[in-house]
Amino acid sequence: MIHQYTNNGYPVVLDVNSGSVHVMDELSYQAVPLLEPVWEAWQEENGGFSEREGDIPEDLLERAAKALRKLPCADEEKREIAGELFALAQAGQLYAKDIYENYIFDFKNRQTVVKALCLHIAHDCNLACRYCFAEEGEYHGRRALMSLEVGKKALDFLVANSGNRVNLEVDFFGGEPLLNWQVVKDLVAYGRSLEEPYHKKFRFTLTTNGVLLDDEVLEFCNREMGNIVLSIDGRKEIHDLMRPFRGGQGSYDRVVPKFQKTAASRNQMNYYVRGTFTRHNLDFSKDVLHLADLGFEQISVEPVVAEKTQEYALKEEDIPVLLEEYDKLAKEMLRRRREGRDFHFFHFMIDLEGGPCVAKRLSGCGSGTEYLAVTPWGDLYPCHQFVGQEEFLMGNVDEGILRTDIRDSFKECNVYAKEKCRDCFAKFYCSGGCAANSYNFHGNITGVYEIGCELQRKRIECAIMLKAAEAELE
């Protein structure tokens, strides 16, 4: 499968199945789709390509020249272009076959180990964010704080169900986890006490709105937390509109200085500011750049996912504007990079040399299998976005996973189980998208959220363009 596009003047060819990316001259770019059927026919006729690398048969080049007859260049140059493209194909970097579909059957049957928990340390919040899927922390239920006893059982469950895996992850989540700060500290201490006897290593993270962030919290987090997620939506007018206190007052002025101090204290590493854009700020690139201008170097601003009835929800008619915003952002990031004012935008970060393993590319985030959410009273759900939906209640920290059928259904959730993913060039980068979004919009976990797919494809295109430009700067 081939995906071709031009972005910011870069003609890019992505060979989807191999993951190879090529920035080509215009004639080669035009030749790629014309030569694909020639190569596939030759492969079928000859049972594969057995010649040594670089030795392209004359009759194959002759076929190629005929296929390229409308290309505006001499026959000799057509043969040269064909030879170069077929050499890439021979090396498995162009026109590659999909070798992963059969692998998914092995993945489905492998033993399931839990490697990460999202601890809902507080089903309560001191803000009233308008788009909050957690309903100000209540999650379709009641306000509650996790007890130390329940938290310890959750960590015990993680250790007991992690198999031979050494590195384990725990995210303190809410609501607002700083409302239950003492339990957070006590659970970190308990987790550290488990590391040596069980040969485990915990990586703790914290997601906070920053209202209660102070020097004591920051000092502890800098010592114990592998990552901190700081919630801010961008410009003051946007942030205050969407993330007010319950009395309606804005929270921007309260949290920005604290977040700047946090980022500086962590040397601009191992944190990120995380925002949400809605229909109120379709020009979201301005919010990303505002955060960069505040001094933040690790930034994530993501599209809201909401029911169509919500006035802030994104609509299909907004897609062209949003795609243009991603292009604007990518170009501005490139300009700043050349000026030495670089920053990282989470959705443009892509690893073209290594990246996730095959299992991760096929199965995504691991929700319901490797990753679970724990409520304040110890119930287990596939992830934080399913909490409170009783049909997805999997068990509890006392008895473990009782609904193995739910777990098994999430093991089936992969790019080959989703019809709309099969022919999508982005499938090995997004891994099929979010199961919760699919369920909320389509009533099943094997569908896709179409607006999210459109935006994801654009983000990948921009990310690859930035990599191409980065290579030129080196």
C-alpha positions in Angstrom: 0.0 0.0 0.0 1.3 3.4 -1.0 0.3 6.8 0.3 1.5 9.9 -1.6 1.0 13.6 -0.7 2.8 16.9 -1.0 3.1 19.1 2.1 5.0 22.4 2.4 6.7 21.6 -0.9 7.9 18.1 0.0 6.6 15.3 -2.3 6.3 12.4 0.2 5.8 8.7 -0.6 4.9 6.5 2.4 5.2 2.7 1.9 2.6 1.8 4.5 3.5 -1.9 5.1 7.2 -1.4 5.5 6.9 2.0 7.1 9.5 3.4 4.7 9.3 7.1 3.9 10.8 8.6 0.7 11.0 12.3 -0.3 11.3 12.2 -4.1 11.8 14.4 -7.0 8.7 15.2 -9.1 9.3 12.7 -11.8 9.9 9.8 -9.4 6.9 10.9 -7.4 4.7 10.7 -10.5 6.2 7.3 -11.4 5.5 5.5 -8.1 1.8 4.7 -8.8 2.4 3.9 -12.4 5.0 1.3 -11.6 3.2 -0.4 -8.8 1.0 -2.7 -11.0 4.1 -3.4 -13.2 6.1 -4.6 -10.1 3.2 -6.6 -8.7 2.6 -8.4 -12.1 6.3 -9.2 -12.3 6.3 -10.6 -8.8 3.3 -12.8 -9.5 4.6 -14.1 -12.8 8.1 -14.9 -11.4 7.1 -16.1 -7.9 9.0 -13.3 -6.3 12.3 -11.5 -7.1 15.3 -13.8 -6.9 17.9 -11.6 -8.7 20.7 -10.1 -6.6 20.0 -6.6 -5.2 20.5 -3.9 -7.9 20.3 -6.3 -10.8 17.0 -5.4 -12.4 16.0 -7.5 -15.5 16.0 -5.8 -18.8 12.5 -6.9 -19.7 11.1 -5.5 -16.4 12.7 -2.1 -17.3 11.2 -2.3 -20.7 7.7 -2.8 -19.2 8.4 0.1 -16.8 9.4 2.4 -19.7 6.1 1.7 -21.4 4.1 2.3 -18.2 5.9 5.7 -17.9 5.4 6.7 -21.5 3.5 9.9 -20.5 6.2 11.0 -18.1 7.8 14.2 -19.5 11.4 12.9 -19.9 13.6 10.8 -22.2 13.3 7.0 -22.3 16.7 6.5 -20.7 15.6 8.6 -17.7 12.4 6.6 -17.4 14.5 3.4 -17.2 16.8 5.0 -14.6 13.8 6.1 -12.5 12.3 2.6 -12.8 15.6 1.0 -11.8 15.8 3.2 -8.7 12.2 2.5 -7.6 12.5 -1.2 -8.3 15.7 -1.3 -6.2 13.7 0.2 -3.3 11.0 -2.4 -3.9 13.6 -5.2 -4.0 14.9 -4.0 -0.6 11.4 -4.1 0.8 11.1 -0.4 1.1 8.5 0.2 -1.6 5.4 -1.8 -2.7 5.9 -4.0 0.3 3.4 -6.8 1.2 1.4 -6.7 4.4 3.0 -9.4 6.5 1.3 -8.5 9.8 -2.3 -9.8 9.5 -1.4 -13.4 10.4 0.7 -12.1 13.3 -2.4 -10.7 15.0 -3.7 -14.3 15.7 -0.5 -14.9 17.7 -1.1 -11.7 19.5 -4.7 -12.6 20.4 -3.6 -15.9 21.9 -0.7 -14.7 24.0 -0.9 -14.5 27.7 -2.4 -11.2 28.9 -0.3 -9.3 31.4 -1.3 -6.0 33.0 1.5 -3.3 32.8 -0.3 -0.1 33.6 -3.1 1.3 35.9 -4.9 4.6 35.8 -5.7 5.1 39.5 -8.8 7.3 39.9 -7.4 8.7 43.1 -10.2 11.3 43.3 -13.7 11.3 41.8 -14.0 15.0 42.6 -12.6 18.2 41.1 -12.2 21.9 42.0 -12.9 23.0 38.4 -16.0 22.7 36.3 -14.5 22.2 32.8 -17.3 22.4 30.2 -16.1 19.4 28.1 -15.2 17.1 31.0 -16.1 13.5 30.2 -15.7 12.8 33.9 -18.6 15.1 34.8 -16.5 17.2 37.2 -15.0 14.0 38.6 -18.2 12.0 39.2 -17.9 9.6 36.3 -21.7 8.8 36.1 -21.6 8.0 39.8 -20.7 9.6 43.1 -18.0 11.8 44.4 -15.3 9.8 46.3 -11.7 9.7 47.2 -9.7 6.5 47.0 -8.6 5.2 50.3 -5.0 4.0 51.0 -6.3 0.5 51.5 -7.9 0.4 48.0 -4.9 1.9 46.4 -2.6 -0.7 48.0 -4.8 -3.5 46.7 -4.6 -1.9 43.2 -0.8 -1.9 43.3 -0.8 -5.5 44.6 -3.2 -6.5 41.7 -0.8 -4.9 39.2 2.2 -6.7 40.6 0.3 -10.0 40.7 -0.9 -9.7 37.1 2.2 -8.3 35.5 3.9 -11.6 34.8 7.6 -11.3 34.1 7.3 -7.6 33.1 9.6 -5.5 35.2 8.6 -1.9 34.3 5.1 -1.0 35.5 3.2 2.3 35.1 0.7 4.0 37.4 -1.0 7.3 36.6 -2.7 9.2 39.4 -5.8 10.6 37.8 -9.1 12.3 38.6 -11.1 14.4 38.8 -8.2 16.2 40.5 -5.7 13.9 42.2 -4.2 16.7 44.4 -7.5 16.6 46.3 -6.2 13.3 47.7 -2.6 14.2 47.9 -1.6 12.3 51.1 -2.9 9.1 49.6 -0.9 9.8 46.5 2.3 10.1 48.5 1.5 7.1 50.6 0.9 4.9 47.5 4.2 6.0 45.9 5.9 4.9 49.1 4.1 1.6 49.1 4.9 1.0 45.4 8.6 1.6 46.1 8.4 -0.9 48.9 7.2 -3.6 46.4 10.0 -3.0 43.9 12.9 -4.9 45.4 11.0 -8.0 46.7 9.0 -8.5 43.5 11.7 -7.3 41.0 9.5 -4.5 39.7 10.1 -0.9 38.9 7.2 1.6 39.1 7.0 4.7 36.9 4.5 7.1 38.5 2.8 10.0 36.7 0.4 12.6 37.8 -2.3 14.5 35.8 -3.3 17.8 37.4 -5.2 21.0 36.7 -2.6 22.9 38.8 -4.9 24.7 41.2 -3.4 23.0 44.3 0.1 22.7 42.9 2.6 24.1 45.4 6.3 23.8 46.3 5.8 20.7 48.4 3.9 18.9 45.7 6.4 20.0 43.1 9.4 18.8 45.1 7.8 15.4 45.7 6.8 15.1 42.0 10.3 16.0 40.8 11.7 13.3 43.0 9.1 10.5 42.4 7.0 11.2 39.2 8.4 10.1 35.9 6.0 12.5 34.1 3.5 15.3 35.0 0.6 16.2 32.8 -0.5 19.9 33.2 -3.9 20.7 32.0 -4.2 24.1 30.1 -6.1 24.9 27.0 -4.0 27.8 25.6 -4.9 31.5 25.4 -6.4 33.0 28.5 -9.8 33.7 26.9 -10.1 30.1 25.7 -8.8 28.5 28.9 -11.1 30.6 31.1 -14.1 29.8 28.9 -13.6 26.1 29.0 -11.8 25.5 32.4 -13.5 27.8 35.0 -13.9 27.3 38.7 -17.4 26.2 39.8 -18.3 29.8 40.5 -17.5 30.7 36.9 -14.2 32.5 37.5 -11.4 31.7 35.1 -8.4 29.5 36.3 -5.7 30.7 33.8 -4.0 33.3 36.0 -4.0 30.8 38.9 -2.3 28.0 37.1 0.0 29.5 34.4 2.8 30.6 36.8 2.7 27.3 38.6 3.0 25.4 35.3 5.9 27.6 34.1 7.7 26.9 37.4 7.0 23.2 37.0 8.4 23.0 33.5 11.5 24.9 34.4 12.1 22.8 37.5 12.1 19.7 35.3 14.5 21.2 32.8 11.7 21.2 30.2 11.6 17.4 30.2 9.3 14.7 31.5 6.2 16.8 31.5 3.8 18.2 29.0 1.0 20.8 29.0 -2.1 19.2 27.7 -5.0 21.1 26.2 -8.3 20.5 24.4 -9.5 22.5 21.5 -13.2 22.8 20.7 -15.5 24.6 18.2 -14.8 27.7 20.2 -11.2 27.8 19.0 -11.0 26.2 15.6 -7.9 28.4 15.2 -6.2 26.1 17.8 -2.7 26.6 16.3 -2.7 30.0 18.0 -3.2 28.2 21.4 -0.3 25.9 20.7 1.9 28.8 19.8 0.7 30.7 22.8 1.8 27.9 25.1 5.2 27.8 23.3 5.5 31.6 23.8 4.9 31.0 27.5 8.0 28.9 27.5 6.6 25.4 27.4 8.6 23.0 25.2 6.4 19.9 25.6 2.9 20.6 24.3 -0.2 18.6 23.5 -3.4 20.2 22.3 -6.0 17.6 21.3 -9.5 17.8 19.6 -12.5 17.5 21.9 -14.6 14.4 21.5 -18.2 15.2 22.3 -21.8 14.4 21.3 -23.0 16.4 18.4 -25.6 18.1 20.6 -22.9 19.9 22.6 -22.4 23.5 21.3 -18.6 23.1 21.6 -18.5 19.8 19.7 -16.5 19.6 16.4 -18.5 19.0 13.3 -17.6 17.5 9.9 -17.9 20.9 8.3 -15.0 22.1 10.6 -12.6 19.5 9.1 -11.1 21.7 6.3 -10.4 24.5 8.7 -8.8 22.1 11.2 -6.6 20.5 8.6 -5.4 23.9 7.5 -4.6 24.7 11.1 -2.3 21.6 11.4 -0.5 22.8 8.2 -0.1 26.3 9.6 1.3 24.9 12.9 3.7 22.5 11.1 5.1 25.4 9.0 5.5 27.7 12.0 7.2 24.9 14.0 9.6 24.5 11.1 10.3 28.2 11.0 11.0 28.3 14.7 13.1 25.2 14.6 15.4 27.0 12.0 15.6 30.0 14.4 16.6 27.8 17.3 13.2 28.2 19.1 12.1 24.5 18.8 9.3 22.9 20.8 7.7 19.5 20.7 4.1 19.1 19.7 2.9 15.7 20.9 0.8 14.8 17.8 3.7 15.6 15.4 6.2 13.4 17.2 6.8 10.3 15.1 9.6 7.7 15.1 10.4 6.7 11.5 13.4 4.5 12.4 12.1 2.5 15.3 8.8 3.3 16.8 6.4 0.9 18.6 6.7 -2.9 18.3 4.4 -4.7 15.9 2.0 -5.7 18.7 1.6 -2.1 19.7 1.1 -1.0 16.1 -1.7 -3.5 15.7 -3.4 -3.3 19.0 -3.0 0.3 20.2 -3.0 1.6 23.8 -3.8 -1.8 25.4 -7.0 -0.7 27.1 -8.9 -3.6 28.6 -5.9 -5.9 28.4 -2.6 -4.3 29.4 -4.0 -1.1 30.8 -6.9 -0.8 33.2 -8.6 2.0 35.2 -9.4 1.6 38.9 -12.2 3.6 40.6 -11.9 5.0 44.2 -13.7 1.9 45.5 -11.6 -0.6 43.5 -13.7 -1.4 40.5 -11.7 -2.3 37.3 -12.6 -0.8 33.9 -10.9 -1.1 30.5 -9.7 2.6 30.7 -10.6 5.9 32.3 -13.1 6.8 29.5 -15.2 3.6 30.3 -15.4 4.3 34.0 -19.0 4.4 35.2 -20.4 2.5 32.2 -21.5 -0.7 34.0 -21.5 -2.9 30.9 -17.7 -2.5 31.0 -17.2 -3.3 34.7 -14.5 -6.0 34.5 -14.0 -6.9 38.2 -12.4 -5.3 41.3 -9.1 -5.2 43.1 -10.2 -7.8 45.6 -11.3 -10.6 43.2 -9.4 -9.6 40.1 -10.8 -9.7 36.6 -14.2 -11.5 36.7 -15.4 -10.5 33.2 -12.7 -12.2 31.0 -15.1 -11.8 28.1 -14.7 -8.1 28.2 -10.9 -8.5 28.2 -11.1 -10.9 25.3 -13.2 -8.5 23.3 -10.6 -5.8 23.7 -7.9 -8.3 22.6 -9.9 -8.6 19.4 -9.8 -4.9 18.9 -7.1 -4.2 16.3 -6.6 -2.6 12.9 -7.7 -5.8 11.1 -10.9 -6.0 13.0 -11.9 -2.5 11.8 -13.1 -2.5 8.2 -12.4 1.2 7.8 -8.8 0.7 9.1 -7.8 -1.9 6.5 -7.2 0.5 3.6 -6.1 3.5 5.7 -2.4 4.6 5.4 -2.4 5.7 9.0 -3.4 2.3 10.6 0.1 1.4 11.8 0.5 4.9 13.4 -2.9 5.3 15.2 -3.4 1.5 15.8 -7.1 1.8 15.0 -7.9 4.7 17.2 -9.7 5.0 20.5 -12.1 2.1 21.5 -14.0 4.5 23.8 -14.7 7.0 21.0 -15.9 4.1 18.8 -18.2 2.9 21.4 -19.6 6.3 22.2 -20.4 7.1 18.6 -21.2 3.7 17.2 -22.1 1.4 20.1 -19.1 -1.0 19.6 -15.4 -0.9 20.1 -14.4 -2.0 16.6 -15.6 1.1 14.7 -13.9 4.4 14.2 -14.5 8.0 15.1 -14.5 9.6 11.6 -13.6 13.2 12.6 -10.7 11.8 14.7 -9.5 9.7 11.7 -9.4 12.7 9.4 -7.4 14.8 11.9 -5.0 11.9 12.7 -4.2 11.4 9.0 -3.3 15.1 8.7 -1.2 15.0 11.8 0.8 12.1 10.5 1.4 13.8 7.1 2.6 16.9 8.9 4.9 14.9 11.2 6.5 13.2 8.3 7.0 16.5 6.5 8.7 17.9 9.6 11.0 14.8 9.7 11.9 15.4 6.1 12.7 19.1 6.7 14.7 18.1 9.8 16.9 15.8 7.8 17.7 18.8 5.5 18.8 20.9 8.5 21.3 18.2 9.7 
